[in-house]
Amino acid sequence: MIIILKIILKLNYAFYNVSLGFILGGALGNLIDRYFVGEVTDFINFTFWPVFNIADSFLIIGFCLIIILILREYFKKEKTQRS
């Protein structure tokens, strides 16, 4: 994760701040749950998917946004190198 954050720190996008906000919000939500309840409470249950909570969703959304950022930057560099 540290490597991904180092790559992202080189990028200057508002999208980056949003993705880190999702990740930090999700992590903080799970930490608060763990501290006050003693465990993370998962309450969203789809029959075809594992049980999760809003904080887990925020973590996944944040990581997906970071992956999109990294791939977008990679393909942008590839395109400029080919030109």
C-alpha atoms as an extended CHARMM CRD file, in Angstrom:
* protein
*
        83  EXT
         1         1  MET       CA              0.0000000000        0.0000000000        0.0000000000  PROA      1               0.0000000000
         2         2  ILE       CA              2.9000000000        2.3470000000        0.7060000000  PROA      2               0.0000000000
         3         3  ILE       CA              4.1670000000        1.8710000000       -2.8480000000  PROA      3               0.0000000000
         4         4  ILE       CA              0.7590000000        2.7630000000       -4.2480000000  PROA      4               0.0000000000
         5         5  LEU       CA              0.5950000000        5.8730000000       -2.0690000000  PROA      5               0.0000000000
         6         6  LYS       CA              4.0600000000        6.9610000000       -3.2360000000  PROA      6               0.0000000000
         7         7  ILE       CA              2.9340000000        6.6410000000       -6.8490000000  PROA      7               0.0000000000
         8         8  ILE       CA             -0.2610000000        8.5340000000       -6.1230000000  PROA      8               0.0000000000
         9         9  LEU       CA              1.5530000000       11.3200000000       -4.2720000000  PROA      9               0.0000000000
        10        10  LYS       CA              3.3190000000       12.1690000000       -7.5350000000  PROA      10              0.0000000000
        11        11  LEU       CA             -0.0520000000       12.7390000000       -9.1960000000  PROA      11              0.0000000000
        12        12  ASN       CA             -1.8660000000       16.0040000000       -8.6740000000  PROA      12              0.0000000000
        13        13  TYR       CA             -5.5530000000       15.3110000000       -9.1680000000  PROA      13              0.0000000000
        14        14  ALA       CA             -8.6480000000       16.2140000000       -7.1590000000  PROA      14              0.0000000000
        15        15  PHE       CA             -9.6820000000       12.6420000000       -7.9560000000  PROA      15              0.0000000000
        16        16  TYR       CA             -6.7230000000       11.5460000000       -5.8190000000  PROA      16              0.0000000000
        17        17  ASN       CA             -7.9900000000       13.4940000000       -2.8080000000  PROA      17              0.0000000000
        18        18  VAL       CA            -11.4170000000       11.9410000000       -3.1810000000  PROA      18              0.0000000000
        19        19  SER       CA             -9.9580000000        8.4340000000       -3.3570000000  PROA      19              0.0000000000
        20        20  LEU       CA             -7.8390000000        8.9850000000       -0.2580000000  PROA      20              0.0000000000
        21        21  GLY       CA            -10.8850000000       10.4300000000        1.4930000000  PROA      21              0.0000000000
        22        22  PHE       CA            -12.8090000000        7.2440000000        0.7600000000  PROA      22              0.0000000000
        23        23  ILE       CA             -9.9460000000        5.0660000000        2.0030000000  PROA      23              0.0000000000
        24        24  LEU       CA             -9.3460000000        7.0650000000        5.1640000000  PROA      24              0.0000000000
        25        25  GLY       CA            -13.0780000000        7.3210000000        5.8590000000  PROA      25              0.0000000000
        26        26  GLY       CA            -13.5470000000        3.5840000000        5.4640000000  PROA      26              0.0000000000
        27        27  ALA       CA            -10.5390000000        2.7610000000        7.6100000000  PROA      27              0.0000000000
        28        28  LEU       CA            -11.6180000000        5.2140000000       10.2920000000  PROA      28              0.0000000000
        29        29  GLY       CA            -15.1610000000        3.8250000000       10.2580000000  PROA      29              0.0000000000
        30        30  ASN       CA            -13.9010000000        0.2890000000       10.7870000000  PROA      30              0.0000000000
        31        31  LEU       CA            -11.4680000000        1.4340000000       13.4930000000  PROA      31              0.0000000000
        32        32  ILE       CA            -14.2200000000        3.2650000000       15.3760000000  PROA      32              0.0000000000
        33        33  ASP       CA            -16.4320000000        0.1870000000       15.1420000000  PROA      33              0.0000000000
        34        34  ARG       CA            -13.5810000000       -2.0110000000       16.3650000000  PROA      34              0.0000000000
        35        35  TYR       CA            -12.8110000000        0.3320000000       19.2750000000  PROA      35              0.0000000000
        36        36  PHE       CA            -16.3480000000        0.9040000000       20.5590000000  PROA      36              0.0000000000
        37        37  VAL       CA            -18.0450000000       -2.3840000000       19.6780000000  PROA      37              0.0000000000
        38        38  GLY       CA            -15.0420000000       -4.7040000000       19.7860000000  PROA      38              0.0000000000
        39        39  GLU       CA            -15.6740000000       -5.9410000000       16.2670000000  PROA      39              0.0000000000
        40        40  VAL       CA            -16.6080000000       -4.5720000000       12.8840000000  PROA      40              0.0000000000
        41        41  THR       CA            -20.3480000000       -4.8580000000       12.3550000000  PROA      41              0.0000000000
        42        42  ASP       CA            -21.1900000000       -6.0660000000        8.8580000000  PROA      42              0.0000000000
        43        43  PHE       CA            -24.8570000000       -5.5410000000        8.0560000000  PROA      43              0.0000000000
        44        44  ILE       CA            -25.3000000000       -5.3400000000        4.2820000000  PROA      44              0.0000000000
        45        45  ASN       CA            -26.1250000000       -8.8240000000        3.0800000000  PROA      45              0.0000000000
        46        46  PHE       CA            -26.7070000000       -9.8730000000       -0.4970000000  PROA      46              0.0000000000
        47        47  THR       CA            -27.2850000000      -13.5790000000       -0.9860000000  PROA      47              0.0000000000
        48        48  PHE       CA            -24.6910000000      -13.7590000000       -3.7690000000  PROA      48              0.0000000000
        49        49  TRP       CA            -22.0150000000      -11.6150000000       -2.0640000000  PROA      49              0.0000000000
        50        50  PRO       CA            -20.1730000000      -11.6400000000        1.2850000000  PROA      50              0.0000000000
        51        51  VAL       CA            -21.6060000000       -9.5190000000        4.1040000000  PROA      51              0.0000000000
        52        52  PHE       CA            -20.0490000000       -6.0490000000        4.3670000000  PROA      52              0.0000000000
        53        53  ASN       CA            -20.6430000000       -2.5420000000        5.7220000000  PROA      53              0.0000000000
        54        54  ILE       CA            -20.4680000000        1.0360000000        4.4350000000  PROA      54              0.0000000000
        55        55  ALA       CA            -16.8530000000        1.4540000000        5.5800000000  PROA      55              0.0000000000
        56        56  ASP       CA            -15.8340000000       -1.6120000000        3.5720000000  PROA      56              0.0000000000
        57        57  SER       CA            -17.5720000000       -0.1200000000        0.5410000000  PROA      57              0.0000000000
        58        58  PHE       CA            -15.6750000000        3.1460000000        0.9760000000  PROA      58              0.0000000000
        59        59  LEU       CA            -12.3690000000        1.2640000000        1.1440000000  PROA      59              0.0000000000
        60        60  ILE       CA            -13.1120000000       -0.6370000000       -2.0520000000  PROA      60              0.0000000000
        61        61  ILE       CA            -14.3000000000        2.4990000000       -3.8730000000  PROA      61              0.0000000000
        62        62  GLY       CA            -11.1450000000        4.3620000000       -2.7990000000  PROA      62              0.0000000000
        63        63  PHE       CA             -8.8270000000        1.5970000000       -3.9640000000  PROA      63              0.0000000000
        64        64  CYS       CA            -10.6760000000        1.2920000000       -7.2850000000  PROA      64              0.0000000000
        65        65  LEU       CA            -10.3140000000        5.0360000000       -7.8360000000  PROA      65              0.0000000000
        66        66  ILE       CA             -6.5820000000        4.7910000000       -7.1220000000  PROA      66              0.0000000000
        67        67  ILE       CA             -6.2170000000        1.9470000000       -9.6060000000  PROA      67              0.0000000000
        68        68  ILE       CA             -8.0510000000        4.0450000000      -12.2060000000  PROA      68              0.0000000000
        69        69  LEU       CA             -5.6870000000        6.9520000000      -11.5110000000  PROA      69              0.0000000000
        70        70  ILE       CA             -2.5900000000        4.8020000000      -11.8400000000  PROA      70              0.0000000000
        71        71  LEU       CA             -3.7940000000        3.1950000000      -15.0780000000  PROA      71              0.0000000000
        72        72  ARG       CA             -4.8310000000        6.5440000000      -16.5290000000  PROA      72              0.0000000000
        73        73  GLU       CA             -1.4170000000        8.0310000000      -15.8010000000  PROA      73              0.0000000000
        74        74  TYR       CA              0.3400000000        4.9410000000      -17.1670000000  PROA      74              0.0000000000
        75        75  PHE       CA             -1.5610000000        5.0150000000      -20.4600000000  PROA      75              0.0000000000
        76        76  LYS       CA             -1.0560000000        8.7600000000      -20.7630000000  PROA      76              0.0000000000
        77        77  LYS       CA              2.7220000000        8.2490000000      -20.4740000000  PROA      77              0.0000000000
        78        78  GLU       CA              2.6000000000        5.3750000000      -22.9680000000  PROA      78              0.0000000000
        79        79  LYS       CA              0.7430000000        7.5480000000      -25.4550000000  PROA      79              0.0000000000
        80        80  THR       CA              3.2220000000       10.4340000000      -25.1450000000  PROA      80              0.0000000000
        81        81  GLN       CA              6.2030000000        8.0790000000      -25.5180000000  PROA      81              0.0000000000
        82        82  ARG       CA              4.7660000000        6.6490000000      -28.7420000000  PROA      82              0.0000000000
        83        83  SER       CA              4.2430000000       10.1180000000      -30.2200000000  PROA      83              0.0000000000
